[in-house]
Amino acid sequence: MCPLVGENARVDASERVVVVGGGPGGYEAALVAAQLGAEVTVVQDEGPGGAAVLTDAVPSKTLIAAAEMASLMCSAGAMGLWPLPSGEGATGSRGAEGVPSRPVGVDLAVVNRRVRDLARAQSQDVERRLLAEGVRIVRGTGRLDGAGKVVVRCPSGESPVLSADTVLLATGARPRQLPDAPCDGERILTWKQVYDLPGLPERLIVVGSGVTGAEFASAYDALGAGVVLVSSREVVLPGEDPDAAAVLQDVFRRRGMEVMSRSRARSVGRRGDGVVVTLEDGRTVEGSHCLLAVGSVPNTEGLGLEEAGVRVTAGGHIRVDRVSRTSVPGVYAAGDCTGVHALASVAAMQGRIAMRHALGDAVSPLDLRTVAANVFTSPEIATVGWTQREIDAGEVPAKVVRLPLATNPRAKMVGIRDGFVKIFRGARTGEVLGAVVVAPGASELIFPLTLAVQHRLTVDDVARAFTVYPSLSGSLAEAARCRRSPDSDCCSGSSA
């Protein structure tokens, strides 16, 4: 038999649900189904939480948290603060202009050990929650055998068949690799392999300037590695707000990162104790390590989709509607394998919606206009709702207000120079249609504006709400109050 966890699962339920994949889409669906009274089995091979918890979102953001701490320590000198070794007096050792010259030390092996430990702990928390709700967990991989059966391939080689009234596929995605850039897990790496590095790369070449590439480039730069970011586009983050991307690229270059724009990688190979990246135009870039961040591939091969009649896209993603249904009745899908939005929060919402729909509970279809997303660079970039490009294209009549954070008193206190708040409001209604926040902690600051978009609040509704003075959130209300022309920044700087 397959390894089984949770033998006290509910067995008197009228509905049987089998979830293939234990990531956010899968485990959130399982929790909802169990709470609605179904007998639920989760089939997964990586561990509860899936790749998002074990090798993707949780570990990457833990690494980024360490990088943020290193940045804070390095910038403390501007405030007259610096760490002292044991026994050193208050005078310390100082460099030019009284700023301490001692750099922050980074032990990447310790950082990575903490990353892996935290990921395992989070996975265990997910498992405990599932078991507490009566969910049964089967270790192995699953594939469809028609609409109502899932064949499980166990580590032992056995293949038991699970019958189900409803099946949810949440198998996620894996890093895309280039044909001429074989990843060896030592010098040429995917984002799943970086947590085994024993030491800080001397010169890390990051191929790909999308969200993943930008996040890792930002983190390793803050930790002290030399970083070269190879971007096939003119600016980093080509899919994000153009003003936000411009701020980040400027910050990268000011901090000493080498950003190679309009440079597409053709191949990556080993050379001695390092690597060499060959570009399409024949140029080469040498480094100690290379991180490939060139997108992802859905894990949909071998799922029995074609045989069951489940439709997929040309890229292999499972086609779903706004309540996560596939083309086969009783079969749903959620998460990165659907290609809807590569976000853990969207996967979780898809899974919850799927189970509520399948089990007859009240449900609202997925609304991507209310999705809040964040790029965990330094500074962070958070977005929600309509975008600048859509507004510029005339898809919705809107006015744009942008407020630089440099005028915010709290930002001045903590040394923030880069960033802004941008709000898109309906030209006639004043409704908050979307927003962009570029700031440290933008992932937290975007939430009030997400609520505004979700509940169709106006800028006046946001402007009338009290904010703490001084606070970064004060800039949200100040931007809502602004009626300046969209061609210039609105910057009274009061934030009160």
CORJO-V225264 format. One record per residue. RES is the residue in three letters. NEAR is the number of other ideal C-beta (glycine too) atoms within 10 Angstrom. Layout:
((RES:NEAR) (RES:NEAR))
//
This chain:
((MET:11) (CYS:20) (PRO:11) (LEU:14) (VAL:15) (GLY:19) (GLU:8) (ASN:8) (ALA:19) (ARG:15) (VAL:10) (ASP:6) (ALA:18) (SER:9) (GLU:17) (ARG:18) (VAL:27) (VAL:27) (VAL:34) (VAL:27) (GLY:33) (GLY:33) (GLY:32) (PRO:30) (GLY:34) (GLY:31) (TYR:30) (GLU:26) (ALA:32) (ALA:33) (LEU:22) (VAL:23) (ALA:32) (ALA:23) (GLN:14) (LEU:17) (GLY:14) (ALA:24) (GLU:21) (VAL:32) (THR:24) (VAL:31) (VAL:27) (GLN:25) (ASP:18) (GLU:18) (GLY:20) (PRO:26) (GLY:28) (GLY:30) (ALA:27) (ALA:28) (VAL:27) (LEU:22) (THR:23) (ASP:25) (ALA:21) (VAL:21) (PRO:25) (SER:22) (LYS:17) (THR:20) (LEU:23) (ILE:22) (ALA:16) (ALA:19) (ALA:24) (GLU:19) (MET:14) (ALA:20) (SER:19) (LEU:15) (MET:15) (CYS:14) (SER:12) (ALA:16) (GLY:18) (ALA:10) (MET:10) (GLY:9) (LEU:11) (TRP:19) (PRO:13) (LEU:13) (PRO:8) (SER:4) (GLY:5) (GLU:11) (GLY:6) (ALA:5) (THR:7) (GLY:14) (SER:11) (ARG:13) (GLY:11) (ALA:6) (GLU:7) (GLY:10) (VAL:12) (PRO:16) (SER:11) (ARG:15) (PRO:10) (VAL:16) (GLY:9) (VAL:18) (ASP:11) (LEU:21) (ALA:13) (VAL:10) (VAL:21) (ASN:20) (ARG:12) (ARG:15) (VAL:22) (ARG:15) (ASP:11) (LEU:16) (ALA:23) (ARG:16) (ALA:11) (GLN:20) (SER:19) (GLN:14) (ASP:13) (VAL:24) (GLU:21) (ARG:11) (ARG:14) (LEU:26) (LEU:17) (ALA:11) (GLU:18) (GLY:19) (VAL:27) (ARG:23) (ILE:25) (VAL:25) (ARG:20) (GLY:21) (THR:21) (GLY:27) (ARG:21) (LEU:25) (ASP:16) (GLY:15) (ALA:17) (GLY:19) (LYS:16) (VAL:24) (VAL:17) (VAL:22) (ARG:17) (CYS:18) (PRO:11) (SER:11) (GLY:6) (GLU:11) (SER:13) (PRO:13) (VAL:9) (LEU:20) (SER:11) (ALA:23) (ASP:17) (THR:24) (VAL:29) (LEU:29) (LEU:33) (ALA:34) (THR:32) (GLY:26) (ALA:22) (ARG:16) (PRO:21) (ARG:13) (GLN:16) (LEU:16) (PRO:7) (ASP:11) (ALA:19) (PRO:12) (CYS:18) (ASP:10) (GLY:12) (GLU:12) (ARG:20) (ILE:23) (LEU:25) (THR:19) (TRP:21) (LYS:17) (GLN:17) (VAL:23) (TYR:20) (ASP:12) (LEU:21) (PRO:8) (GLY:12) (LEU:18) (PRO:24) (GLU:12) (ARG:17) (LEU:25) (ILE:28) (VAL:30) (VAL:26) (GLY:24) (SER:27) (GLY:20) (VAL:21) (THR:23) (GLY:23) (ALA:26) (GLU:25) (PHE:26) (ALA:30) (SER:29) (ALA:26) (TYR:26) (ASP:24) (ALA:23) (LEU:22) (GLY:17) (ALA:22) (GLY:17) (VAL:26) (VAL:20) (LEU:28) (VAL:25) (SER:25) (SER:18) (ARG:15) (GLU:10) (VAL:17) (VAL:27) (LEU:23) (PRO:13) (GLY:11) (GLU:24) (ASP:23) (PRO:15) (ASP:16) (ALA:25) (ALA:22) (ALA:14) (VAL:20) (LEU:28) (GLN:21) (ASP:13) (VAL:20) (PHE:22) (ARG:12) (ARG:10) (ARG:13) (GLY:9) (MET:20) (GLU:15) (VAL:20) (MET:19) (SER:14) (ARG:12) (SER:20) (ARG:13) (ALA:23) (ARG:16) (SER:15) (VAL:25) (GLY:15) (ARG:14) (ARG:11) (GLY:8) (ASP:8) (GLY:16) (VAL:25) (VAL:16) (VAL:25) (THR:16) (LEU:18) (GLU:12) (ASP:9) (GLY:7) (ARG:11) (THR:12) (VAL:20) (GLU:14) (GLY:23) (SER:17) (HIS:21) (CYS:28) (LEU:28) (LEU:25) (ALA:24) (VAL:18) (GLY:15) (SER:19) (VAL:15) (PRO:23) (ASN:20) (THR:23) (GLU:10) (GLY:11) (LEU:24) (GLY:17) (LEU:24) (GLU:11) (GLU:11) (ALA:19) (GLY:15) (VAL:22) (ARG:12) (VAL:20) (THR:12) (ALA:5) (GLY:10) (GLY:15) (HIS:18) (ILE:27) (ARG:16) (VAL:25) (ASP:12) (ARG:15) (VAL:16) (SER:32) (ARG:18) (THR:26) (SER:15) (VAL:17) (PRO:12) (GLY:14) (VAL:26) (TYR:30) (ALA:32) (ALA:34) (GLY:36) (ASP:30) (CYS:27) (THR:28) (GLY:20) (VAL:23) (HIS:17) (ALA:20) (LEU:19) (ALA:22) (SER:15) (VAL:21) (ALA:29) (ALA:23) (MET:24) (GLN:28) (GLY:30) (ARG:22) (ILE:25) (ALA:32) (MET:30) (ARG:19) (HIS:20) (ALA:27) (LEU:20) (GLY:9) (ASP:14) (ALA:6) (VAL:17) (SER:11) (PRO:10) (LEU:22) (ASP:11) (LEU:11) (ARG:12) (THR:14) (VAL:19) (ALA:20) (ALA:17) (ASN:22) (VAL:26) (PHE:24) (THR:28) (SER:19) (PRO:24) (GLU:25) (ILE:27) (ALA:27) (THR:25) (VAL:26) (GLY:25) (TRP:19) (THR:20) (GLN:20) (ARG:12) (GLU:15) (ILE:19) (ASP:11) (ALA:9) (GLY:8) (GLU:11) (VAL:15) (PRO:11) (ALA:24) (LYS:19) (VAL:19) (VAL:23) (ARG:21) (LEU:26) (PRO:19) (LEU:25) (ALA:15) (THR:18) (ASN:27) (PRO:16) (ARG:17) (ALA:24) (LYS:14) (MET:10) (VAL:13) (GLY:12) (ILE:17) (ARG:12) (ASP:18) (GLY:26) (PHE:25) (VAL:31) (LYS:23) (ILE:26) (PHE:27) (ARG:26) (GLY:17) (ALA:13) (ARG:9) (THR:13) (GLY:17) (GLU:19) (VAL:30) (LEU:27) (GLY:25) (ALA:29) (VAL:26) (VAL:34) (VAL:30) (ALA:24) (PRO:21) (GLY:16) (ALA:24) (SER:18) (GLU:15) (LEU:24) (ILE:25) (PHE:15) (PRO:19) (LEU:28) (THR:19) (LEU:16) (ALA:26) (VAL:23) (GLN:16) (HIS:10) (ARG:12) (LEU:18) (THR:16) (VAL:25) (ASP:13) (ASP:16) (VAL:23) (ALA:16) (ARG:11) (ALA:13) (PHE:7) (THR:18) (VAL:11) (TYR:12) (PRO:17) (SER:17) (LEU:25) (SER:22) (GLY:21) (SER:28) (LEU:25) (ALA:22) (GLU:23) (ALA:27) (ALA:27) (ARG:16) (CYS:22) (ARG:9) (ARG:15) (SER:11) (PRO:16) (ASP:7) (SER:9) (ASP:17) (CYS:22) (CYS:19) (SER:12) (GLY:15) (SER:15) (SER:24) (ALA:13))
//
